[in-house]
Amino acid sequence: MSNRQEPAKKITAEDVRQTLSNPLYGYGINLVPMERVVEAVMQLNTKLAQQMRDSSKTFTLDELDQRFQALFKQFEESGTCVREVDTPPSVSKDIWLSAQLKTIERLSRGESL
């Protein structure tokens, strides 16, 4: 019997983006399919970045919280996603929202992620 371990998978920038965009980490909300939710979070970030660029408005964490919670609720109510058993968040909601805000700010300046 071999005790060989398989080599660890290298973490890519896309892996990090998907993790940062997954509400499971900041809210504990377990919506599946997760890929659809992650894509919608990224799309909302892009939309909010455009609004920020057009209006020079900066979003508060409370405003972002309202928008993201509305998005998650919409997924559930429309049947686009199913909410499975929630888990304790890995980071606080404010930390997750701050990461989204940083992404929105970078996108509004035309920076790549």
DSSP file (Angstrom, degrees, kcal/mol; ACC not computed):
  #  RESIDUE AA STRUCTURE BP1 BP2  ACC     N-H-->O    O-->H-N    N-H-->O    O-->H-N    TCO  KAPPA ALPHA  PHI   PSI    X-CA   Y-CA   Z-CA
    1    1 A M              0   0    0      0, 0.0     2,-0.4     0, 0.0     0, 0.0   0.000 360.0 360.0 360.0 135.1    0.0    0.0    0.0
    2    2 A S        -     0   0    0      1,-0.1     0, 0.0     2,-0.1     0, 0.0  -0.735 360.0-163.3 -97.3 140.4    1.3    3.4   -1.0
    3    3 A N        +     0   0    0     -2,-0.4    -1,-0.1     2,-0.1     2,-0.1   0.121  43.9 140.9-102.3  18.6    1.2    6.4    1.3
    4    4 A R        -     0   0    0      1,-0.1     2,-0.4     0, 0.0    -2,-0.1  -0.371  43.7-142.6 -65.0 136.3    1.8    8.8   -1.6
    5    5 A Q        -     0   0    0     -2,-0.1     3,-0.1     1,-0.0    -1,-0.1  -0.787  19.5-114.7 -97.3 144.4   -0.2   12.0   -1.5
    6    6 A E        -     0   0    0     -2,-0.4     3,-0.1     1,-0.1    -1,-0.0  -0.502  43.7 -93.6 -72.4 146.8   -1.5   13.5   -4.7
    7    7 A P        -     0   0    0      0, 0.0    -1,-0.1     0, 0.0     2,-0.1  -0.326  47.1-102.8 -61.5 143.1    0.1   16.8   -5.6
    8    8 A A        -     0   0    0      1,-0.1     2,-0.2    -3,-0.1     3,-0.0  -0.405  36.2-110.3 -67.0 139.6   -1.9   19.8   -4.3
    9    9 A K        -     0   0    0     -2,-0.1     2,-0.2    -3,-0.1    -1,-0.1  -0.521  34.6-116.6 -69.4 134.7   -4.0   21.6   -6.9
   10   10 A K        -     0   0    0     -2,-0.2     2,-0.5     1,-0.1    -1,-0.1  -0.544  25.5-123.7 -73.8 137.5   -2.6   25.0   -7.7
   11   11 A I        -     0   0    0     -2,-0.2     2,-0.2     4,-0.0    -1,-0.1  -0.699  29.3-157.1 -84.1 128.8   -4.9   27.8   -6.8
   12   12 A T     >  -     0   0    0     -2,-0.5     4,-1.8     1,-0.1     5,-0.1  -0.551  31.2-108.0-101.4 168.0   -5.6   30.1   -9.7
   13   13 A A  H  > S+     0   0    0      1,-0.2     4,-2.5     2,-0.2     5,-0.2   0.866 122.3  55.7 -60.4 -36.1   -6.8   33.7   -9.9
   14   14 A E  H  > S+     0   0    0      2,-0.2     4,-2.6     1,-0.2    -1,-0.2   0.887 103.5  53.8 -64.9 -38.9  -10.2   32.4  -11.0
   15   15 A D  H  > S+     0   0    0      2,-0.2     4,-2.2     1,-0.2    -1,-0.2   0.916 110.5  47.0 -59.1 -43.4  -10.4   30.1   -7.9
   16   16 A V  H  X S+     0   0    0     -4,-1.8     4,-2.9     2,-0.2    -2,-0.2   0.922 111.3  50.6 -66.2 -44.6   -9.8   33.2   -5.8
   17   17 A R  H  X S+     0   0    0     -4,-2.5     4,-1.4     1,-0.2    -2,-0.2   0.913 111.6  48.3 -59.6 -42.4  -12.4   35.3   -7.7
   18   18 A Q  H  < S+     0   0    0     -4,-2.6     4,-0.5     2,-0.2    -1,-0.2   0.903 112.2  48.5 -66.8 -39.6  -15.0   32.5   -7.3
   19   19 A T  H >< S+     0   0    0     -4,-2.2     3,-1.2     1,-0.2     6,-0.3   0.936 111.7  48.9 -64.0 -45.9  -14.3   32.2   -3.6
   20   20 A L  H 3< S+     0   0    0     -4,-2.9    -1,-0.2     1,-0.2    -2,-0.2   0.746 113.3  48.6 -66.6 -22.6  -14.5   35.9   -3.1
   21   21 A S  T 3< S+     0   0    0     -4,-1.4    -1,-0.2    -5,-0.2    -2,-0.2   0.424  86.6 101.9 -96.9   0.3  -17.8   36.0   -5.0
   22   22 A N    X>  -     0   0    0     -3,-1.2     3,-1.5    -4,-0.5     4,-0.6  -0.764  61.2-152.7 -90.9 118.4  -19.5   33.1   -3.2
   23   23 A P  H 3>>S+     0   0    0      0, 0.0     4,-2.8     0, 0.0     5,-1.2   0.656  86.4  80.3 -65.6 -13.5  -22.0   34.3   -0.6
   24   24 A L  H 345S+     0   0    0      4,-0.2     4,-0.5     3,-0.2    66,-0.3   0.873  91.7  51.4 -57.5 -35.9  -21.4   31.1    1.4
   25   25 A Y  H <45S+     0   0    0     -3,-1.5    66,-2.5    -6,-0.3    65,-1.0   0.846 122.5  25.2 -75.1 -35.1  -18.3   32.7    2.9
   26   26 A G  H  <5S+     0   0    0     -4,-0.6    -2,-0.2    63,-0.2    -1,-0.2   0.691 138.3  23.0-102.9 -21.9  -19.7   36.0    4.1
   27   27 A Y  T  <5S-     0   0    0     -4,-2.8    -3,-0.2     2,-0.2    -2,-0.1   0.612  90.1-127.2-116.1 -21.7  -23.4   35.1    4.6
   28   28 A G      < +     0   0    0     -5,-1.2    59,-1.9    -4,-0.5     2,-0.5   0.578  58.7 148.4  79.0   8.7  -23.4   31.3    5.1
   29   29 A I        -     0   0    0     -6,-0.9     2,-0.9    57,-0.2    -1,-0.3  -0.676  35.9-157.4 -82.9 123.5  -26.0   31.2    2.4
   30   30 A N        +     0   0    0     -2,-0.5    54,-3.1    54,-0.5     2,-0.4  -0.748  20.8 169.0-107.4  85.5  -25.7   27.9    0.5
   31   31 A L  E     -A   83   0A   0     -2,-0.9    52,-0.2    52,-0.2     6,-0.2  -0.818  26.6-120.3 -98.2 134.6  -27.3   28.5   -2.9
   32   32 A V  E    S+A   82   0A   0     50,-2.5    50,-3.0    -2,-0.4     2,-0.1  -0.977  92.9  43.2-128.1 143.7  -26.8   25.9   -5.7
   33   33 A P  S >> S-     0   0    0      0, 0.0     4,-1.2     0, 0.0     3,-0.8   0.285  75.8-167.9 -76.0 132.1  -25.7   25.7   -8.3
   34   34 A M  H 3> S+     0   0    0      1,-0.2     4,-2.8     2,-0.2     5,-0.2   0.823  80.6  63.6 -59.1 -35.9  -23.0   27.8   -6.8
   35   35 A E  H 3> S+     0   0    0      1,-0.2     4,-2.3     2,-0.2    -1,-0.2   0.876 101.0  51.5 -60.6 -37.6  -21.5   28.7  -10.2
   36   36 A R  H <> S+     0   0    0     -3,-0.8     4,-2.0     2,-0.2    -1,-0.2   0.900 111.6  46.8 -65.9 -41.1  -24.6   30.6  -11.2
   37   37 A V  H  X S+     0   0    0     -4,-1.2     4,-2.5     2,-0.2    -2,-0.2   0.929 111.5  50.7 -66.9 -45.6  -24.6   32.6   -8.0
   38   38 A V  H  X S+     0   0    0     -4,-2.8     4,-2.3     1,-0.2    -2,-0.2   0.917 110.9  49.2 -58.9 -44.7  -20.9   33.4   -8.3
   39   39 A E  H  X S+     0   0    0     -4,-2.3     4,-2.3    -5,-0.2    -1,-0.2   0.902 110.8  50.1 -62.4 -41.3  -21.4   34.6  -11.9
   40   40 A A  H  X S+     0   0    0     -4,-2.0     4,-2.7     2,-0.2    -2,-0.2   0.878 109.0  51.7 -66.3 -38.0  -24.4   36.8  -10.8
   41   41 A V  H  X S+     0   0    0     -4,-2.5     4,-2.5     2,-0.2    -2,-0.2   0.927 110.8  48.3 -63.1 -44.4  -22.3   38.3   -8.0
   42   42 A M  H  X S+     0   0    0     -4,-2.3     4,-2.0     2,-0.2    -2,-0.2   0.895 112.2  49.3 -62.9 -39.5  -19.6   39.1  -10.6
   43   43 A Q  H  X S+     0   0    0     -4,-2.3     4,-2.4     2,-0.2    -2,-0.2   0.903 110.4  49.9 -66.6 -40.7  -22.1   40.6  -12.9
   44   44 A L  H  X S+     0   0    0     -4,-2.7     4,-2.9     2,-0.2     5,-0.2   0.905 108.7  53.2 -64.3 -40.2  -23.7   42.7  -10.2
   45   45 A N  H  X S+     0   0    0     -4,-2.5     4,-2.2     1,-0.2    -1,-0.2   0.913 109.8  48.3 -59.1 -42.5  -20.2   44.0   -9.3
   46   46 A T  H  X S+     0   0    0     -4,-2.0     4,-2.0     2,-0.2    -2,-0.2   0.911 112.3  48.6 -64.6 -42.8  -19.6   45.0  -12.9
   47   47 A K  H  X S+     0   0    0     -4,-2.4     4,-2.1     1,-0.2    -2,-0.2   0.919 112.7  47.4 -63.3 -44.6  -23.0   46.8  -13.0
   48   48 A L  H  X S+     0   0    0     -4,-2.9     4,-2.5     1,-0.2    -1,-0.2   0.852 108.7  55.2 -67.2 -34.0  -22.3   48.6   -9.7
   49   49 A A  H  X S+     0   0    0     -4,-2.2     4,-2.6    -5,-0.2    -1,-0.2   0.902 107.5  49.9 -63.6 -40.6  -18.8   49.6  -11.0
   50   50 A Q  H  X S+     0   0    0     -4,-2.0     4,-2.7     2,-0.2    -2,-0.2   0.916 111.1  48.7 -63.4 -43.1  -20.5   51.1  -14.1
   51   51 A Q  H  X S+     0   0    0     -4,-2.1     4,-2.2     2,-0.2     6,-0.5   0.905 111.9  49.6 -62.0 -40.6  -22.9   53.0  -11.8
   52   52 A M  H  X S+     0   0    0     -4,-2.5     4,-2.1     1,-0.2     5,-0.3   0.915 112.7  46.8 -64.1 -43.3  -20.0   54.2   -9.7
   53   53 A R  H  < S+     0   0    0     -4,-2.6    -2,-0.2     1,-0.2    -1,-0.2   0.910 115.1  46.2 -64.9 -43.0  -18.0   55.3  -12.7
   54   54 A D  H  < S+     0   0    0     -4,-2.7    -2,-0.2     1,-0.2    -1,-0.2   0.832 128.1  24.0 -70.5 -33.0  -21.0   57.1  -14.2
   55   55 A S  H  < S-     0   0    0     -4,-2.2    -2,-0.2    -5,-0.2    -1,-0.2   0.508  92.1-128.3-113.3  -6.9  -22.1   58.9  -11.0
   56   56 A S     <  +     0   0    0     -4,-2.1     2,-0.3     1,-0.2    -4,-0.2   0.739  60.0 149.6  59.4  23.3  -18.9   59.1   -8.9
   57   57 A K        -     0   0    0     -6,-0.5     2,-0.5    -5,-0.3    -1,-0.2  -0.688  38.9-149.2 -87.6 137.8  -21.0   57.5   -6.2
   58   58 A T        -     0   0    0     -2,-0.3     2,-0.2    -3,-0.1    43,-0.0  -0.908  16.9-130.8-104.9 136.1  -19.4   55.3   -3.6
   59   59 A F        -     0   0    0     -2,-0.5     2,-0.2    42,-0.1   -11,-0.0  -0.588  12.6-135.1 -85.3 144.7  -21.5   52.5   -2.1
   60   60 A T     >  -     0   0    0     -2,-0.2     4,-2.3     1,-0.1     5,-0.2  -0.542  26.3-112.3 -87.0 163.8  -21.8   51.9    1.6
   61   61 A L  H  > S+     0   0    0      1,-0.2     4,-2.7     2,-0.2     5,-0.1   0.863 119.7  55.5 -64.0 -34.3  -21.6   48.4    3.0
   62   62 A D  H  > S+     0   0    0      2,-0.2     4,-2.2     1,-0.2    -1,-0.2   0.913 107.4  48.5 -64.2 -41.9  -25.2   48.7    4.0
   63   63 A E  H  > S+     0   0    0      2,-0.2     4,-2.1     1,-0.2    -2,-0.2   0.922 113.4  47.1 -63.5 -43.3  -26.2   49.5    0.4
   64   64 A L  H  X S+     0   0    0     -4,-2.3     4,-3.0     1,-0.2     5,-0.3   0.914 109.1  54.7 -63.6 -42.0  -24.2   46.6   -0.9
   65   65 A D  H  X S+     0   0    0     -4,-2.7     4,-2.7     1,-0.2     5,-0.2   0.923 108.6  48.8 -57.1 -45.6  -25.7   44.3    1.7
   66   66 A Q  H  X S+     0   0    0     -4,-2.2     4,-2.0     1,-0.2    -1,-0.2   0.913 113.3  46.7 -61.6 -43.5  -29.2   45.3    0.5
   67   67 A R  H  X S+     0   0    0     -4,-2.1     4,-2.0     2,-0.2    -2,-0.2   0.919 115.0  44.8 -67.4 -43.8  -28.4   44.7   -3.1
   68   68 A F  H  X S+     0   0    0     -4,-3.0     4,-2.6     2,-0.2     5,-0.2   0.913 112.8  50.5 -69.3 -40.7  -26.7   41.4   -2.6
   69   69 A Q  H  X S+     0   0    0     -4,-2.7     4,-2.4    -5,-0.3    -1,-0.2   0.889 109.7  51.7 -63.7 -36.6  -29.4   40.1   -0.3
   70   70 A A  H  X S+     0   0    0     -4,-2.0     4,-2.4    -5,-0.2    -1,-0.2   0.902 109.8  50.4 -63.8 -40.2  -32.0   41.1   -2.9
   71   71 A L  H  X S+     0   0    0     -4,-2.0     4,-2.1     2,-0.2    -2,-0.2   0.936 111.5  46.6 -62.2 -47.1  -30.1   39.1   -5.5
   72   72 A F  H  X S+     0   0    0     -4,-2.6     4,-1.9     1,-0.2    -2,-0.2   0.902 113.1  49.5 -63.5 -40.6  -29.9   36.0   -3.3
   73   73 A K  H  X S+     0   0    0     -4,-2.4     4,-3.0     1,-0.2     5,-0.2   0.901 108.5  53.7 -64.2 -41.2  -33.6   36.3   -2.5
   74   74 A Q  H  X S+     0   0    0     -4,-2.4     4,-2.3     1,-0.2     6,-0.4   0.903 106.6  52.2 -61.0 -41.8  -34.4   36.7   -6.2
   75   75 A F  H  X>S+     0   0    0     -4,-2.1     6,-1.7     2,-0.2     5,-0.9   0.918 113.8  43.9 -60.1 -43.9  -32.5   33.5   -7.0
   76   76 A E  H ><5S+     0   0    0     -4,-1.9     3,-0.7     1,-0.2    -2,-0.2   0.951 115.3  46.2 -65.8 -50.3  -34.4   31.6   -4.3
   77   77 A E  H 3<5S+     0   0    0     -4,-3.0    -2,-0.2     1,-0.2    -1,-0.2   0.830 113.5  48.8 -66.5 -32.8  -37.9   33.0   -5.2
   78   78 A S  H 3<5S-     0   0    0     -4,-2.3    -1,-0.2    -5,-0.2    -2,-0.2   0.640 107.9-122.8 -81.0 -13.9  -37.4   32.5   -8.9
   79   79 A G  T <<5S+     0   0    0     -4,-0.8    -3,-0.2    -3,-0.7    -4,-0.1   0.543  76.6 126.4  81.6   6.3  -36.3   28.9   -8.5
   80   80 A T  S   <S+     0   0    0     -5,-0.9     2,-0.3    -6,-0.4    -4,-0.2   0.867  80.5  17.9 -62.4 -35.8  -33.0   29.7  -10.3
   81   81 A C  S    S-     0   0    0     -6,-1.7     2,-0.4    -9,-0.1    -2,-0.3  -0.927  75.5-132.1-133.2 158.3  -31.2   28.3   -7.4
   82   82 A V  E     -A   32   0A   0    -50,-3.0   -50,-2.5    -2,-0.3     2,-0.8  -0.923  19.3-132.7-110.3 135.8  -32.0   26.1   -4.5
   83   83 A R  E     -A   31   0A   0     -2,-0.4   -52,-0.2   -52,-0.2     3,-0.1  -0.798  29.2-174.7 -91.0 114.4  -31.1   27.0   -0.9
   84   84 A E        -     0   0    0    -54,-3.1   -54,-0.5    -2,-0.8     2,-0.1  -0.214  48.5 -42.1 -92.2-170.1  -29.5   24.1    0.8
   85   85 A V        -     0   0    0    -56,-0.1    -1,-0.2    -2,-0.1     2,-0.0  -0.344  65.7-131.0 -60.6 123.0  -28.4   23.9    4.4
   86   86 A D        -     0   0    0     -2,-0.1   -57,-0.2    -3,-0.1   -58,-0.1  -0.303  20.6-154.5 -70.6 159.9  -26.7   27.1    5.4
   87   87 A T        -     0   0    0    -59,-1.9     3,-0.1   -63,-0.1    -1,-0.0  -0.886  32.0 -83.2-129.9 161.3  -23.4   27.0    7.2
   88   88 A P        -     0   0    0      0, 0.0   -60,-0.2     0, 0.0   -61,-0.1  -0.471  57.7-106.0 -62.9 136.3  -21.6   29.4    9.5
   89   89 A P        -     0   0    0      0, 0.0   -64,-0.2     0, 0.0   -63,-0.2  -0.285  15.8-139.6 -62.8 150.0  -19.9   32.1    7.4
   90   90 A S  S    S+     0   0    0    -65,-1.0     2,-0.3   -66,-0.3   -64,-0.2   0.797  87.4  18.4 -79.0 -30.9  -16.1   31.8    7.2
   91   91 A V  S    S-     0   0    0    -66,-2.5    -1,-0.1     1,-0.0     2,-0.0  -0.869  99.0 -83.3-132.6 166.4  -15.7   35.6    7.5
   92   92 A S     >  -     0   0    0     -2,-0.3     4,-2.2     1,-0.1     3,-0.2  -0.324  37.8-115.9 -68.9 156.5  -17.9   38.4    8.7
   93   93 A K  H  > S+     0   0    0      1,-0.2     4,-3.0     2,-0.2     5,-0.2   0.888 116.5  55.8 -58.1 -40.4  -20.5   39.8    6.3
   94   94 A D  H  > S+     0   0    0      1,-0.2     4,-2.3     2,-0.2    -1,-0.2   0.870 106.5  49.5 -63.8 -36.6  -18.6   43.2    6.5
   95   95 A I  H  > S+     0   0    0      2,-0.2     4,-2.0    -3,-0.2    -1,-0.2   0.930 112.7  47.2 -66.7 -44.1  -15.4   41.6    5.4
   96   96 A W  H  X S+     0   0    0     -4,-2.2     4,-1.8     1,-0.2    -2,-0.2   0.930 114.2  47.0 -61.7 -45.5  -17.1   39.9    2.5
   97   97 A L  H  X S+     0   0    0     -4,-3.0     4,-2.7     1,-0.2    -1,-0.2   0.871 108.9  55.0 -65.1 -36.7  -18.9   43.1    1.5
   98   98 A S  H  X S+     0   0    0     -4,-2.3     4,-2.4    -5,-0.2    -1,-0.2   0.887 106.4  51.6 -62.8 -38.1  -15.6   45.0    1.8
   99   99 A A  H  X S+     0   0    0     -4,-2.0     4,-2.0     2,-0.2    -1,-0.2   0.899 110.2  48.8 -64.2 -39.9  -14.0   42.6   -0.7
  100  100 A Q  H  X S+     0   0    0     -4,-1.8     4,-2.8     2,-0.2    -2,-0.2   0.920 110.4  51.4 -64.6 -42.5  -16.9   43.2   -3.1
  101  101 A L  H  X S+     0   0    0     -4,-2.7     4,-2.8     1,-0.2    -2,-0.2   0.907 108.3  51.0 -61.9 -42.2  -16.5   46.9   -2.7
  102  102 A K  H  X S+     0   0    0     -4,-2.4     4,-2.4     2,-0.2    -1,-0.2   0.910 111.4  48.7 -60.5 -42.0  -12.8   46.7   -3.5
  103  103 A T  H  X S+     0   0    0     -4,-2.0     4,-2.7     2,-0.2    -2,-0.2   0.930 111.7  48.8 -63.0 -45.4  -13.7   44.7   -6.6
  104  104 A I  H  X S+     0   0    0     -4,-2.8     4,-2.5     1,-0.2    -2,-0.2   0.915 111.2  50.1 -61.0 -44.4  -16.3   47.3   -7.6
  105  105 A E  H  X S+     0   0    0     -4,-2.8     4,-1.2     2,-0.2    -1,-0.2   0.914 111.4  48.1 -62.1 -43.3  -13.8   50.1   -7.1
  106  106 A R  H  <>S+     0   0    0     -4,-2.4     5,-2.5     1,-0.2     3,-0.5   0.930 112.7  48.0 -63.8 -44.7  -11.1   48.4   -9.2
  107  107 A L  H ><5S+     0   0    0     -4,-2.7     3,-1.6     1,-0.2    -1,-0.2   0.887 107.0  56.6 -63.0 -37.7  -13.6   47.7  -12.0
  108  108 A S  H 3<5S+     0   0    0     -4,-2.5    -1,-0.2     1,-0.3    -2,-0.2   0.786 106.5  50.7 -65.4 -25.8  -14.8   51.3  -11.9
  109  109 A R  T 3<5S-     0   0    0     -4,-1.2    -1,-0.3    -3,-0.5    -2,-0.2   0.419 121.2-110.1 -89.4   0.9  -11.3   52.5  -12.5
  110  110 A G  T < 5 +     0   0    0     -3,-1.6    -3,-0.2     1,-0.3     2,-0.2   0.633  68.7 146.8  82.1  13.3  -10.9   50.1  -15.4
  111  111 A E      < -     0   0    0     -5,-2.5    -1,-0.3    -6,-0.2     2,-0.2  -0.528  46.7-121.5 -80.9 149.8   -8.5   47.8  -13.6
  112  112 A S              0   0    0     -2,-0.2    -1,-0.1     1,-0.1    -5,-0.0  -0.489 360.0 360.0 -85.5 162.4   -8.6   44.1  -14.4
  113  113 A L              0   0    0     -2,-0.2    -1,-0.1    -6,-0.0   -96,-0.0   0.434 360.0 360.0 -98.3 360.0   -9.2   41.5  -11.7
